[in-house]
Amino acid sequence: MSQSPHLSSTWYRPMLARHAGEDHRTASSLELFFDLCFVAAVAQASLAFEHEIAAGRFLHGLFGYALVFFAIWWAWMNFTWFASAYDTDDVPYRLLTLVQITGVLVMAAGATEALEHGDFTVITWGYVIMRLAMVTQWLRAAYTDRQRRRSALRYALGILVLQVGWLVRPLLPHDGGIVSFAVLAVGELAVPVWAERAVGTTWHPQHIAERYGLFTLIVLGESVMAAGLAVRTALDTHQETGSVLTIALGGILTVFALWWLYFAQDAPRRLRTQSTAMLWGYGHYVVFASAAAVGAALAVNVARATGHAALTDVQAAATYTVPVALFITCVWLLHRRAAQGSGKASILSPVTALAVLATTFTPFTVLCTGVIVSLMIGAHLFAARH
C-alpha cells in the first residue's frame, strides 16, 4: 500500500512506503529548506579548505576536507533516500526533520575546527543529532510498514550502533582517530547494503535524480559565491586586476560547463536497479566534494595572483585542475553505461579530464580550463546531432 501526502499538513499519517512509480513526484518545500541549511555546512568546509591550501598546508587541508565532507554528504544522502521512500509530511516527520536541520547547523559550526585543527567534537555531535533523528524515523517506518519492517529495523539498529562509536571516537588517542574514522565510515556505508538485502525500500528514481541535481546546484552555487567574494576582495584592493578578471572568466566558463555536463545526463535511466543506484549514490561523494572544492580553488588562485597564498603557481593551479578533472571523470563513470551516442563521443570526457590536468603547467590555467571544458560541451552537442 502506498500513500501520497496532501498539500496541507496533518497531525499524523501512517508511515507507509510511497510508490516507486508515483506520478509527478518532485522535491517538497521541506526538502528544499533542508538543502538550503546544508549550504552553511558546505560553505564552512570549503572556506576552511581554502584557508588551509592558501597557508601552504595542502595535504593537511585535503585530508581534513575529505573527512568533513564525508559527514556532510552522508548525513544529506541518508535523509534524501529515506524521504524518497517514506516522506509523510505530517507533524512528527516535520519535527524530526527540524531536529536534523539543527544537527546540520551544529555540523556547520564545527566544520572549521575539525578541518583546520582536527577537533571533531562539535561536528561529531551535530552528525550524531542528525543520525539519531534518522533512527527515530526508521523505527516509525518499522512500526507501520510491516512489509519492510526487517529492512527498517536493520537501518535503525545499524545507525544506532554506529552513533555510539562516533561518540566514543573523540575519547580515543590521536593515533587511533584516523583508523576509527575509517572503520566507522565503512560501517556507515555498509548499513544500507545490509538493510536493503532484507526488503528493498521504494525510492523514486525521478525524485532521487532531482534531489541529487538540486544538491549539485548547491555546491556549484557555493563555488560561484566563494569565487565572487575572492574576486571582490582583490578588486577592492586594486591588486592584479587583469589576472583576477582572467581567473573570474575562466571560473565562470568552468562552472557553467560542469553544470551543463551534469544535467545533460539521464539520471533516472541510470537508476534502474538497487545495485546501480547504490553505486550512483555513493559515487556522488566525489561529484559533490570536487564541485565544492572548485570554489575554494578559485579563491586560492585569486589569492595566489595577488600574492596572498603560500603556494607556487603550479601548486595553486593543481588545486583547481584536479577537482575539475575529478568531477568530469566521475560524472562520466556514473553514466557511461547509460550514455547515448557514438564511441568517439563517449571518450570526450576522459580526454577532457586529461587535457584539464595538462593545463596545470601552463600560464592562465583557470582560463584554459574554462575554454577546454566549454569545448567539450560543444563537442558533445555536435556529436548528439550527428
C-alpha positions as CSV (number, residue, x, y, z in Angstrom):
1,M,0.0,0.0,0.0
2,S,1.3,3.5,-0.8
3,Q,0.3,7.0,0.1
4,S,1.0,10.5,-1.1
5,P,0.9,13.4,1.3
6,H,-1.5,16.2,0.7
7,L,-0.5,19.8,0.3
8,S,-1.9,20.8,3.7
9,S,-0.2,19.3,6.8
10,T,-1.9,17.0,9.2
11,W,-1.0,15.8,12.7
12,Y,-0.3,12.3,11.8
13,R,-0.2,9.9,8.8
14,P,0.9,6.2,9.0
15,M,4.4,6.0,7.5
16,L,3.8,3.6,4.6
17,A,6.1,3.1,1.7
18,R,5.4,5.5,-1.2
19,H,5.1,4.0,-4.7
20,A,8.3,4.0,-6.7
21,G,6.4,4.9,-9.8
22,E,4.3,7.7,-8.3
23,D,3.4,10.4,-10.9
24,H,4.6,13.9,-10.7
25,R,6.9,13.2,-7.7
26,T,9.0,16.3,-7.0
27,A,11.1,17.7,-4.2
28,S,9.0,19.1,-1.4
29,S,9.4,22.6,0.1
30,L,10.7,20.9,3.3
31,E,13.4,19.1,1.3
32,L,14.4,22.4,-0.4
33,F,14.6,24.0,3.0
34,F,16.7,21.1,4.3
35,D,19.1,21.5,1.4
36,L,19.3,25.3,2.0
37,C,20.5,24.7,5.5
38,F,23.3,22.4,4.1
39,V,24.7,25.5,2.3
40,A,26.1,26.6,5.7
41,A,27.9,23.4,6.2
42,V,29.3,23.2,2.7
43,A,30.4,26.9,2.8
44,Q,32.2,26.4,6.1
45,A,34.0,23.3,4.9
46,S,35.0,25.0,1.6
47,L,36.2,28.1,3.3
48,A,38.3,26.2,5.8
49,F,39.8,24.1,2.9
50,E,40.6,27.3,1.1
51,H,42.5,28.7,4.2
52,E,44.5,25.5,4.6
53,I,45.6,25.5,1.0
54,A,46.4,29.2,0.9
55,A,48.6,28.7,4.0
56,G,50.6,26.0,2.3
57,R,49.1,23.1,4.2
58,F,47.7,21.3,1.2
59,L,47.8,17.7,2.4
60,H,46.5,18.5,5.8
61,G,43.7,20.6,4.3
62,L,42.8,17.9,1.7
63,F,42.7,15.2,4.3
64,G,40.6,17.2,6.7
65,Y,38.3,18.3,3.8
66,A,37.7,14.7,2.8
67,L,36.7,13.7,6.3
68,V,34.5,16.7,7.0
69,F,32.7,16.4,3.6
70,F,32.1,12.8,4.2
71,A,30.0,13.7,7.3
72,I,28.1,16.4,5.3
73,W,27.5,14.2,2.3
74,W,26.4,11.1,4.2
75,A,24.0,12.9,6.5
76,W,22.4,14.6,3.5
77,M,22.3,11.4,1.5
78,N,20.6,9.3,4.1
79,F,17.8,11.8,4.6
80,T,17.3,12.1,0.9
81,W,16.8,8.3,0.2
82,F,14.6,7.9,3.3
83,A,12.4,10.8,2.2
84,S,12.0,9.4,-1.2
85,A,10.6,6.2,0.3
86,Y,8.7,7.4,3.4
87,D,8.0,11.2,3.3
88,T,4.6,11.6,5.0
89,D,4.9,15.4,5.5
90,D,3.0,15.2,8.8
91,V,3.8,17.0,12.1
92,P,6.1,14.2,13.5
93,Y,8.0,14.0,10.2
94,R,8.5,17.7,10.0
95,L,9.6,18.0,13.7
96,L,12.2,15.2,13.2
97,T,13.4,16.9,10.1
98,L,13.8,20.1,12.2
99,V,16.0,18.1,14.6
100,Q,18.1,17.0,11.6
101,I,18.4,20.6,10.4
102,T,19.6,21.6,13.9
103,G,22.3,18.9,13.5
104,V,23.3,20.4,10.2
105,L,23.8,23.8,11.8
106,V,25.9,22.3,14.6
107,M,28.0,20.5,11.9
108,A,28.5,23.8,10.1
109,A,29.6,25.4,13.4
110,G,32.2,22.7,13.9
111,A,33.5,22.3,10.3
112,T,36.3,24.8,10.6
113,E,37.7,23.5,13.8
114,A,37.5,19.9,12.5
115,L,39.3,20.7,9.2
116,E,41.9,23.1,10.4
117,H,42.7,21.7,13.9
118,G,41.5,18.1,13.7
119,D,39.0,18.7,16.5
120,F,35.9,16.8,15.5
121,T,34.0,17.2,18.8
122,V,31.4,19.7,17.6
123,I,30.9,18.3,14.2
124,T,30.5,14.8,15.7
125,W,27.7,16.0,17.9
126,G,26.0,17.6,15.0
127,Y,26.3,14.5,13.0
128,V,25.0,12.3,15.8
129,I,22.0,14.6,16.3
130,M,21.1,14.1,12.6
131,R,21.6,10.4,12.7
132,L,19.6,9.7,15.9
133,A,16.7,11.6,14.3
134,M,17.0,9.1,11.4
135,V,16.9,6.2,13.8
136,T,13.6,7.5,15.1
137,Q,12.3,7.9,11.5
138,W,13.3,4.3,10.7
139,L,11.6,3.0,13.9
140,R,8.5,4.8,12.9
141,A,8.6,3.2,9.4
142,A,9.2,-0.2,11.0
143,Y,6.1,0.3,13.2
144,T,3.7,1.0,10.4
145,D,5.2,-0.6,7.3
146,R,5.1,-4.3,8.1
147,Q,6.2,-5.5,4.7
148,R,9.5,-3.7,5.0
149,R,9.9,-3.9,8.8
150,R,13.1,-6.0,8.7
151,S,14.8,-3.5,6.5
152,A,13.7,-0.6,8.6
153,L,14.8,-2.3,11.8
154,R,18.2,-3.0,10.2
155,Y,18.6,0.6,9.3
156,A,17.7,1.7,12.8
157,L,20.0,-0.8,14.6
158,G,23.0,-0.2,12.3
159,I,22.7,3.6,12.6
160,L,22.3,3.5,16.4
161,V,25.3,1.2,17.0
162,L,27.5,3.4,14.8
163,Q,26.5,6.6,16.6
164,V,27.8,5.1,19.9
165,G,31.1,4.6,18.0
166,W,31.2,8.2,16.8
167,L,30.6,9.5,20.3
168,V,33.4,7.3,21.7
169,R,35.8,8.2,18.9
170,P,36.9,11.6,20.3
171,L,37.9,10.0,23.5
172,L,40.5,7.7,21.7
173,P,44.2,8.6,21.5
174,H,45.0,10.8,18.5
175,D,46.8,8.0,16.7
176,G,43.7,5.9,16.7
177,G,41.4,8.6,15.5
178,I,42.1,8.0,11.8
179,V,41.7,4.3,12.0
180,S,38.5,4.6,14.0
181,F,37.1,7.1,11.4
182,A,37.8,4.7,8.6
183,V,36.2,1.8,10.4
184,L,33.1,3.8,11.3
185,A,32.8,5.3,7.8
186,V,32.9,1.8,6.3
187,G,30.3,0.8,8.7
188,E,28.0,3.7,7.7
189,L,28.4,2.8,4.0
190,A,27.6,-0.9,4.8
191,V,24.4,-0.2,6.6
192,P,22.2,0.5,3.5
193,V,23.7,-2.5,1.7
194,W,22.9,-4.8,4.6
195,A,19.4,-3.3,5.3
196,E,18.3,-3.3,1.6
197,R,19.0,-7.0,1.3
198,A,16.1,-7.8,3.6
199,V,13.5,-5.9,1.6
200,G,14.2,-3.1,-0.8
201,T,12.8,0.3,0.0
202,T,10.6,2.1,-2.6
203,W,12.8,5.1,-3.6
204,H,11.6,7.0,-6.6
205,P,14.1,7.3,-9.5
206,Q,13.0,10.7,-10.8
207,H,12.7,12.1,-7.3
208,I,16.2,10.9,-6.3
209,A,17.7,12.3,-9.5
210,E,16.0,15.6,-8.9
211,R,17.3,15.7,-5.3
212,Y,20.9,15.0,-6.3
213,G,20.6,17.5,-9.1
214,L,19.5,20.2,-6.6
215,F,22.4,19.4,-4.2
216,T,24.8,19.7,-7.2
217,L,23.4,23.1,-7.9
218,I,24.0,24.0,-4.2
219,V,27.7,23.0,-4.3
220,L,28.2,24.7,-7.7
221,G,26.5,27.8,-6.4
222,E,28.8,27.7,-3.4
223,S,31.7,27.7,-5.8
224,V,30.4,30.7,-7.6
225,M,29.9,32.5,-4.3
226,A,33.3,31.7,-3.0
227,A,35.0,32.8,-6.2
228,G,32.9,36.0,-6.3
229,L,33.9,37.0,-2.8
230,A,37.6,36.4,-3.6
231,V,37.4,38.5,-6.8
232,R,35.6,41.3,-5.0
233,T,38.3,41.4,-2.3
234,A,41.0,41.5,-4.9
235,L,39.3,44.3,-6.9
236,D,38.7,46.3,-3.7
237,T,42.4,46.4,-3.1
238,H,43.2,47.1,-6.8
239,Q,45.7,44.2,-6.9
240,E,46.5,42.4,-10.2
241,T,43.1,43.3,-11.7
242,G,43.9,41.7,-15.1
243,S,44.9,38.4,-13.6
244,V,41.9,38.3,-11.3
245,L,39.5,39.0,-14.1
246,T,41.1,36.3,-16.2
247,I,40.6,33.8,-13.3
248,A,37.0,35.0,-12.9
249,L,36.2,34.5,-16.6
250,G,37.8,31.0,-16.6
251,G,35.9,30.1,-13.4
252,I,32.5,31.2,-14.9
253,L,33.1,29.1,-18.0
254,T,34.2,26.1,-16.0
255,V,31.3,26.1,-13.5
256,F,28.8,26.7,-16.4
257,A,30.2,23.8,-18.3
258,L,30.2,21.5,-15.3
259,W,26.6,22.4,-14.7
260,W,25.8,21.6,-18.4
261,L,27.7,18.3,-18.3
262,Y,25.9,17.1,-15.2
263,F,22.4,18.0,-16.2
264,A,22.9,16.6,-19.7
265,Q,22.8,13.1,-18.2
266,D,19.6,11.0,-18.0
267,A,19.9,10.0,-14.3
268,P,16.6,8.3,-13.9
269,R,17.5,5.9,-16.7
270,R,20.6,5.0,-14.8
271,L,18.7,4.3,-11.6
272,R,17.1,1.0,-12.6
273,T,18.3,-1.5,-10.1
274,Q,19.3,-1.4,-6.4
275,S,23.0,-2.1,-7.2
276,T,23.3,0.6,-9.8
277,A,21.5,3.0,-7.5
278,M,24.0,2.3,-4.7
279,L,27.0,2.9,-6.9
280,W,25.4,6.0,-8.4
281,G,24.5,7.4,-4.9
282,Y,27.9,6.6,-3.4
283,G,29.8,7.9,-6.4
284,H,28.3,11.3,-5.8
285,Y,30.6,11.8,-2.9
286,V,33.3,12.7,-5.4
287,V,30.9,14.7,-7.5
288,F,29.8,16.9,-4.6
289,A,33.2,17.2,-2.9
290,S,35.0,18.1,-6.1
291,A,32.3,20.6,-7.1
292,A,32.6,22.4,-3.8
293,A,36.4,22.3,-4.0
294,V,36.3,24.2,-7.3
295,G,35.1,27.3,-5.5
296,A,37.9,27.0,-2.8
297,A,40.4,26.5,-5.6
298,L,39.2,29.6,-7.5
299,A,39.7,31.6,-4.3
300,V,43.1,30.2,-3.8
301,N,44.2,31.1,-7.4
302,V,42.9,34.6,-6.8
303,A,44.9,34.8,-3.6
304,R,48.0,33.5,-5.4
305,A,47.6,36.1,-8.2
306,T,47.5,38.9,-5.6
307,G,50.4,37.5,-3.6
308,H,48.4,36.2,-0.6
309,A,48.9,32.5,-0.9
310,A,51.9,30.5,0.2
311,L,51.9,28.3,-2.9
312,T,53.8,28.1,-6.2
313,D,51.9,28.8,-9.4
314,V,51.8,25.0,-10.2
315,Q,50.5,24.1,-6.8
316,A,47.8,26.7,-7.0
317,A,46.9,25.5,-10.5
318,A,46.7,21.9,-9.3
319,T,44.2,22.8,-6.6
320,Y,41.9,23.9,-9.4
321,T,42.5,21.4,-12.2
322,V,42.4,18.2,-10.1
323,P,38.8,18.8,-8.7
324,V,37.6,19.8,-12.2
325,A,39.1,16.7,-13.7
326,L,37.6,14.5,-10.9
327,F,34.1,16.0,-11.4
328,I,34.2,15.3,-15.2
329,T,35.6,11.8,-14.8
330,C,33.2,10.8,-12.0
331,V,30.1,12.0,-13.9
332,W,31.3,10.1,-17.0
333,L,31.9,6.9,-14.9
334,L,28.5,7.1,-13.2
335,H,26.7,7.5,-16.6
336,R,28.8,5.8,-19.2
337,R,26.7,2.6,-19.5
338,A,23.5,4.6,-19.9
339,A,25.1,7.2,-22.3
340,Q,23.9,7.5,-25.8
341,G,26.0,8.5,-28.8
342,S,29.0,7.3,-30.8
343,G,32.0,5.6,-29.4
344,K,34.1,8.7,-30.1
345,A,31.7,10.9,-28.2
346,S,31.9,8.6,-25.2
347,I,35.7,9.3,-24.7
348,L,35.3,13.0,-24.8
349,S,35.0,13.3,-21.0
350,P,38.1,11.3,-20.0
351,V,40.2,13.1,-22.8
352,T,38.9,16.4,-21.5
353,A,39.9,15.5,-17.9
354,L,43.4,14.7,-19.1
355,A,43.6,18.0,-21.0
356,V,42.5,19.9,-17.9
357,L,45.2,18.3,-15.8
358,A,47.7,19.2,-18.5
359,T,46.8,22.9,-18.1
360,T,48.3,22.7,-14.6
361,F,51.7,23.5,-16.1
362,T,50.6,26.4,-18.4
363,P,50.0,30.1,-17.8
364,F,46.4,31.2,-17.2
365,T,45.4,27.7,-16.0
366,V,41.9,28.7,-14.9
367,L,41.0,30.4,-18.2
368,C,42.5,27.5,-20.2
369,T,40.5,25.0,-18.2
370,G,37.3,27.0,-18.8
371,V,37.9,27.0,-22.5
372,I,38.7,23.3,-22.6
373,V,35.6,22.2,-20.7
374,S,33.5,24.6,-22.8
375,L,34.8,23.0,-26.0
376,M,33.9,19.6,-24.5
377,I,30.3,20.7,-24.2
378,G,30.3,21.9,-27.7
379,A,31.8,18.6,-29.0
380,H,29.1,16.7,-27.1
381,L,26.4,18.8,-28.7
382,F,27.9,18.3,-32.1
383,A,28.1,14.5,-31.6
384,A,24.5,14.4,-30.4
385,R,23.3,16.0,-33.7
386,H,25.3,13.5,-35.8
